[in-house]
Amino acid sequence: MIGVLLRLIGRPHRRLFVRFFVSTVVYSLAEGAAFGLLVPLLTELLGGRTAAAAWWLLPLAAAVVVGWFAHYDKESRALELTSAWRRTLYERLGTHVARLPLGWFTGARTAQLQQILGTGIGTAVRTVSLVQALVGVVLTPATIFVFLLVADWRVALAVLVTVPVVVLVFVIAGRLTARTEAAHHAAEAEAGARLVEFAGAQPVLRANGRSRGGRQLLDDALEGQHRAARRAVLGAMPGENLGQLAIQLAFTTVVVVGLLLATGAAVPAARIVAIMVLGLHFLQPFAVVAAVANSVRACRAALERIDSVLRVPPLPEPDEPARVADASVELRDARFGYHGSPVLDGFSLRVPAGSVTALVGPSGAGKTTVTKLVARFFDAEAGTVLVGGRDVRQLSTVDLMDTVSLVFQDVHLFDGTIEDNIRLGRPDATREQVLEAARRARVEPIAQRLPDGWRSRVGEGGRLLSGGERQRVAIARTLLKDTPIVLLDEATSALDAENEVAIHQALGELAHGRTLLVIAHRLSTVTHADRIAVLDGGRVVEEGKHRDLLAAGGRYAALWADHERARGWRITSH
Ligand SMILES: Nc1ncnc2c1ncn2[C@@H]1O[C@H](COP(=O)(O)OP(=O)(O)OP(=O)(O)O)[C@@H](O)[C@H]1O
């Protein structure tokens, strides 16, 4: 575990760790020595030899002073180390995550990352306190044992025999608790997820008149959580009691052996009392074994989760990056699939610089996947993807992102103002530049409609705006970023007349002087495109202008006929 941590942290804090470790060792030894010195001191004191007892005060005071300084140093270093490790882990994860392929960020992985950043790193750096506890559990009793051995080898032997039993009992107790606690955490996570789902599903449930019925899953999860919590409390009890019982038994053994020795008058009673006090101090540190065992498991799991993210290979960056030559996009015989099932196979398409190309095809045909290969969310398994006349693998990520912008199907906005959201495209833009982009993307009417105008917040994810309005904000952001190539996945949500017209106009602005690859879900959007590529079965099956493709009477003509039929639908009262 320490090895994994030191590997994750790297070299910079090793010296600090060594200093912390040495202070911890010194403190544990001094603590053990201070307890151990009680034997001669108490023996002399209880035997009425006050002057001799006073002499033993000197080494005892020295042990206490050394222990105090070591304690101060180890606590300070522990604090320093915890914050240095925490900072390093955040930095390492941040740098690494920024280099991961965008395709890595699925919902589950984002949740995993959130968990790591939320509590995982905090748990991982608790290793510092674990080291203190583990060193204390080993060294303090070991030092006391040496003093016990010198004081009376028979009591020392009796104590030694009890150690494996006590440790075993605590480890078993820890395992019992860990199992019920894991079930409790899982049940808590399930109940939390159900609560979020229940809140999110309110509109659907109410629209379907099921405001009560939809509670069943939530009620089951809450009941499960309640049962798991009860089991966790009950499950922890035997372990805790068992541990305490083991310590009591071990101490009783020491007392019995001591009494036998005293009865036989082999050892003076005063000495026996002192030895028994020492025996108690020897056994005390073992009470933390169970807690330490649980924390070790939690720390190890957190470190492994962090390690698993850091082990994901980042996108390979070229040693000598090429520079883009123009604003064209091309895919040559590209092949790609998710988890082994192919989506694109032999896909070829050329998008000349400055042209508007529309990609159409049935749902799930792989249109979005094409844009993800161009933006290098993933690398193609075979074939070549060229941006600006260069293989994307030869471009640096920074260059690629300066050349290509993506407008997603479902735009996610941040809970800031419209202006903040547009400014993300170019953080150093002036207010005039932001407003100009907003005007060209037809965002002005949205701001005017909102109560606080440009200062209105758009809500979490942009929920205070409609799908079409969110996409207009995203187009403004892209206009501000001003890259020569834009990949746009048209909003799938139904658009009202105002949004439809505004997005058409905004797209016109976007196409001006740029290469535009549009994934069109409404064929009416693309009738004026320079070329339309029809995607089916993982490759382009038809390519041409709207009029020519209609005349050809092929796949596109069939899609268009479906589109026209859908537009002709009317809801009537009969
Ligand atoms: N991250 C992913 N993991 C696994 N499968 C995926 C992933 N993304 C897409 N797919 C699958 O790949 C196929 C192509 O998806 P893609 O989104 O590219 O299609 P599309 O033509 O854009 O669809 P739509 O028009 O519905 O948006 C689909 O079957 C989809 O389920």
Ligand as a Chemical Component Dictionary entry (heavy atoms), coordinates in Angstrom:
data_LIG
# 
_chem_comp.id                   LIG 
_chem_comp.type                 NON-POLYMER 
_chem_comp.pdbx_formal_charge   0 
_chem_comp.three_letter_code    LIG 
# 
loop_
_chem_comp_atom.comp_id 
_chem_comp_atom.atom_id 
_chem_comp_atom.alt_atom_id 
_chem_comp_atom.type_symbol 
_chem_comp_atom.charge 
_chem_comp_atom.model_Cartn_x 
_chem_comp_atom.model_Cartn_y 
_chem_comp_atom.model_Cartn_z 
_chem_comp_atom.pdbx_ordinal 
LIG N1  N1  N 0 -19.735 5.272  -25.876 1  
LIG C1  C1  C 0 -20.375 4.283  -26.499 2  
LIG N2  N2  N 0 -20.259 3.027  -26.037 3  
LIG C2  C2  C 0 -20.883 1.998  -26.672 4  
LIG N3  N3  N 0 -21.651 2.128  -27.778 5  
LIG C3  C3  C 0 -21.808 3.360  -28.298 6  
LIG C4  C4  C 0 -21.191 4.499  -27.678 7  
LIG N4  N4  N 0 -21.519 5.589  -28.400 8  
LIG C5  C5  C 0 -22.315 5.151  -29.426 9  
LIG N5  N5  N 0 -22.485 3.822  -29.350 10 
LIG C6  C6  C 0 -23.244 2.983  -30.288 11 
LIG O1  O1  O 0 -22.673 3.137  -31.590 12 
LIG C7  C7  C 0 -23.656 3.234  -32.579 13 
LIG C8  C8  C 0 -23.507 4.536  -33.370 14 
LIG O2  O2  O 0 -23.764 5.611  -32.482 15 
LIG P1  P1  P 0 -23.767 7.124  -32.994 16 
LIG O3  O3  O 0 -24.145 7.975  -31.833 17 
LIG O4  O4  O 0 -22.503 7.431  -33.689 18 
LIG O5  O5  O 0 -24.966 7.088  -34.069 19 
LIG P2  P2  P 0 -25.761 8.288  -34.708 20 
LIG O6  O6  O 0 -25.909 7.952  -36.151 21 
LIG O7  O7  O 0 -25.129 9.588  -34.389 22 
LIG O8  O8  O 0 -27.159 8.156  -33.959 23 
LIG P3  P3  P 0 -28.278 9.275  -33.676 24 
LIG O9  O9  O 0 -28.722 9.792  -34.984 25 
LIG O10 O10 O 0 -29.359 8.523  -32.968 26 
LIG O11 O11 O 0 -27.637 10.322 -32.825 27 
LIG C9  C9  C 0 -24.998 3.119  -31.867 28 
LIG O12 O12 O 0 -25.427 1.766  -31.971 29 
LIG C10 C10 C 0 -24.685 3.468  -30.421 30 
LIG O13 O13 O 0 -25.534 2.767  -29.562 31 
# 
loop_
_chem_comp_bond.comp_id 
_chem_comp_bond.atom_id_1 
_chem_comp_bond.atom_id_2 
_chem_comp_bond.value_order 
_chem_comp_bond.pdbx_ordinal 
LIG N1  C1  SING 1  
LIG C1  N2  SING 2  
LIG C1  C4  DOUB 3  
LIG N2  C2  DOUB 4  
LIG C2  N3  SING 5  
LIG N3  C3  DOUB 6  
LIG C3  C4  SING 7  
LIG C3  N5  SING 8  
LIG C4  N4  SING 9  
LIG N4  C5  DOUB 10 
LIG C5  N5  SING 11 
LIG N5  C6  SING 12 
LIG C6  O1  SING 13 
LIG C6  C10 SING 14 
LIG O1  C7  SING 15 
LIG C7  C8  SING 16 
LIG C7  C9  SING 17 
LIG C8  O2  SING 18 
LIG O2  P1  SING 19 
LIG P1  O3  DOUB 20 
LIG P1  O4  SING 21 
LIG P1  O5  SING 22 
LIG O5  P2  SING 23 
LIG P2  O6  DOUB 24 
LIG P2  O7  SING 25 
LIG P2  O8  SING 26 
LIG O8  P3  SING 27 
LIG P3  O9  DOUB 28 
LIG P3  O10 SING 29 
LIG P3  O11 SING 30 
LIG C9  O12 SING 31 
LIG C9  C10 SING 32 
LIG C10 O13 SING 33 
# 
